[in-house]
Amino acid sequence: QLTGLTTIIVLGASGDLAKKKTYPALFGLYRNGLLPEGTTIIGYARSSLSLQEFHSRLLDFAKLPNDQIKGQFMEFLKHCTYISGQYDKDEDYRRLNKAVEEAELTGEDGNKNRVFYMALPPSVFIPVAHGIKKNLYSAKGINRLIVEKPFGMDLESSRKLGRALAPLWKEEEVCLPFVPEKGITYRIDHYLGKEMVKNLLIIRFANVFFGAIWNRQSISNVQITFKEKIGTEGRGGYFDEFGIIRDVMQNHLLQILSIVAMERPLSLNSEDVRDEKVRVLRCIPPVKMDDVILGQYTKSEDGTKPGYLDDKTVPPGSNCPTFAAATLWINNERWEGVPFILKCGKALNEQKTEIRVQFQNVPGNVFKNAPRNELVIRVQPGEAVYMKMTNKLPGLSMDTVISELDLTYHRRFSELNIPDAYEALILDVLKGDHSNFVRNDELDAAWKVFTPILHQIDNEKINPVPYAYGTRGPEKLDEFVASYGFKRASEEYNWPGRQ
Ligand code: BG6
């Protein structure tokens, strides 16, 4: 926990991420009294903006449902200042440092901690890490650096970034007693801050019945799905460099997979948890093209929504995938032979992220055609955990019906607020808890799984299959998923909680 005075410096403060995620999360913490007393937030970016202009940008994106919250936001803005400057100029950083020192004057003697949040494009990542280390590093307190993805384009570039950062900012906590912790990096994957992703450890390791069936003997296949309704509208330029595998699959979905598949950690200590995540990732061989479908969206069927290539910011003829399904295999005692099917795409028919664990057929079942059990963990929207089970259809017959044990959060926990992922993660940084951040060896293992296929797609210019904006994705998707043993229960079944 930070003691003394804390200043949060948001680099890239005028950008999209800062407006949409970082500042709203900081406001959430402020409103709930979770920012350390006296915290000042200083935004820094290249855009030359007056403080008033900067504040009105933040206001545009703030969700302020009533006057009381609006009043709190206006109070919050009093703690938010803004400085413009370049990312490669020492004199600009020195000006920023001066502003931080002025903010620190308001505190009593004691620690002067600085939390740097890099909401920046990767191209300026290293100069900024140098600039702040050289000009802004607090000698009198704790320094923490929050880094956003993308962490490279492949294994090699990610290692290069890591090597450039390592002498400046350390990865691990210094565990020696009496040695103050200094300059620690927190690599954000915001999916690790989502309530239902955090719940995975508890579902798995605090329930005896799941512990007993969480293996290849009982589980047939696992699907981790991320669907978005919107295309890349406006972000096409950025997206095209990366594609959906780098944007979502290699990080968010693989992080979820690692928690679904890991062994029980020795403790909840962050290194124990991350050790197990790395261990399971290292059991996954690189993905093969035979286990992949790539898609790119075209105009919607009614012609009202543009195709990916219609986006002016996308290079003509780009083969960048906006949809991918990939099956991963985990070569260990628990999971050998169980396909983990990751699916993600933009411009699809619905928005949802979920984990679907499908169990094996009931051996020697006397009830004909009984569908398989499924455990579904719905990450968003509408957090829920439900188990699809076969039940007697009430009445005089012995007919069966698919029903569910349903824990839908908005019913069960209607009084409780589900914090935003970024809020949860920034609070972890303030507390010095690394559990929900990506360690360097974890990142390395994740890149090893995807780098060969990414190179193959780039080098062989593999063309994605088209799917129309607003549909379920490439037509062959159902066949692909079925080829790994997934059995759809019935066309008619629909989870009643579906929104
Ligand atoms: C980001 C991706 O990391 O996650 C985006 O770059 C994606 O493309 C976003 O839209 C999804 O996050 P969330 O929290 O809205 O599901």
Residues whose N, C-alpha, C, O or C-beta is under 5 A from the ligand:
A	BS01	BG6	D247
